[in-house]
Amino acid sequence: MEVTENLKVWAGRQRGAAVVLAKNWAGQLEGRAKRDAPWMDRTGNARAGLFGSTTIEGNQIFIRVAHSMEYGVFLELARDGRHAVLKPTIAKAAPGIERTYRRLWE
């Protein structure tokens, strides 16, 4: 029984740590996207509207970086993605995200 209880405690701690790690990465992605957005600001709304968030659905944790402005989709897709910031930000961070999660579960 003691082994089972200890395993449950460990799993709970690991899950908590995974959520904290996801929230940290969401904040980092938001900051990177705001800093690296390649467009010229006119109102500053698009840059200010970039956000990072974390959601939990069942056993999955999602890290999201997105636009809150309606025209964010235009910035991401128009002109062959010249003003895209989401995909490049995620692509650049993905190896680091994977590395930190691998270390967590070692």
C-alpha positions as CSV (number, residue, x, y, z in Angstrom):
1,M,0.0,0.0,0.0
2,E,2.8,2.4,0.9
3,V,4.3,2.2,-2.6
4,T,1.0,2.9,-4.2
5,E,0.4,5.9,-2.1
6,N,3.9,7.2,-2.7
7,L,3.4,6.8,-6.4
8,K,0.1,8.7,-6.3
9,V,1.8,11.5,-4.4
10,W,4.7,11.6,-6.9
11,A,2.3,11.6,-9.9
12,G,0.4,14.5,-8.3
13,R,3.6,16.5,-7.9
14,Q,4.7,15.8,-11.4
15,R,1.3,16.9,-12.8
16,G,1.5,20.1,-10.8
17,A,5.0,20.7,-12.0
18,A,4.0,20.1,-15.6
19,V,1.2,22.7,-15.2
20,V,3.6,25.3,-13.7
21,L,6.0,24.6,-16.5
22,A,3.3,25.1,-19.1
23,K,2.3,28.4,-17.5
24,N,5.9,29.5,-17.5
25,W,6.3,28.7,-21.2
26,A,3.0,30.4,-22.1
27,G,4.3,33.6,-20.5
28,Q,7.6,33.3,-22.3
29,L,5.9,32.7,-25.6
30,E,3.7,35.7,-25.1
31,G,6.7,37.9,-24.3
32,R,8.7,36.6,-27.3
33,A,5.8,37.1,-29.7
34,K,5.2,40.7,-28.5
35,R,8.9,41.4,-28.7
36,D,9.5,39.7,-32.1
37,A,6.3,40.7,-34.0
38,P,7.6,41.8,-37.4
39,W,4.9,44.3,-38.3
40,M,5.0,48.1,-37.8
41,D,2.7,49.1,-35.1
42,R,0.0,51.7,-35.9
43,T,-2.2,51.5,-32.9
44,G,-0.3,48.9,-30.8
45,N,-3.4,46.9,-30.4
46,A,-2.2,43.8,-32.3
47,R,1.0,43.6,-30.3
48,A,-0.8,44.2,-27.0
49,G,-3.4,41.6,-28.0
50,L,-0.9,38.8,-28.3
51,F,-1.3,36.4,-25.4
52,G,-0.1,33.1,-24.0
53,S,-2.3,30.8,-22.0
54,T,-2.5,27.3,-20.6
55,T,-5.5,25.0,-20.5
56,I,-5.9,21.5,-19.1
57,E,-8.2,19.0,-20.8
58,G,-8.3,15.6,-19.2
59,N,-4.7,14.4,-19.1
60,Q,-3.4,16.9,-21.6
61,I,-1.9,20.3,-21.0
62,F,-2.1,22.9,-23.8
63,I,0.2,25.8,-24.2
64,R,-1.3,28.4,-26.5
65,V,-0.1,31.7,-28.0
66,A,-2.6,33.7,-30.0
67,H,-4.0,37.0,-31.2
68,S,-7.0,38.6,-29.6
69,M,-7.5,41.1,-32.4
70,E,-9.8,40.0,-35.3
71,Y,-7.2,40.9,-37.9
72,G,-4.6,38.7,-36.3
73,V,-5.4,36.0,-38.9
74,F,-4.5,38.5,-41.6
75,L,-1.2,39.3,-40.0
76,E,-0.4,35.5,-39.8
77,L,-1.5,34.5,-43.3
78,A,-1.5,37.5,-45.7
79,R,1.5,38.3,-47.9
80,D,2.9,34.8,-47.7
81,G,3.1,35.1,-43.9
82,R,5.5,38.0,-44.0
83,H,4.0,39.4,-40.7
84,A,3.5,36.0,-39.0
85,V,4.7,35.8,-35.5
86,L,2.9,32.8,-33.9
87,K,4.3,30.0,-36.0
88,P,7.9,31.3,-35.9
89,T,7.7,31.9,-32.1
90,I,6.4,28.4,-31.5
91,A,8.9,26.8,-33.9
92,K,11.8,28.6,-32.2
93,A,10.7,27.6,-28.7
94,A,9.6,24.0,-29.4
95,P,13.0,22.4,-28.8
96,G,13.3,24.1,-25.4
97,I,9.8,23.2,-24.4
98,E,10.4,19.6,-25.3
99,R,13.8,19.6,-23.5
100,T,12.3,21.0,-20.3
101,Y,9.5,18.4,-20.3
102,R,11.9,15.6,-20.9
103,R,13.9,16.7,-17.9
104,L,10.8,16.9,-15.8
105,W,9.9,13.3,-16.5
106,E,13.4,11.8,-16.2
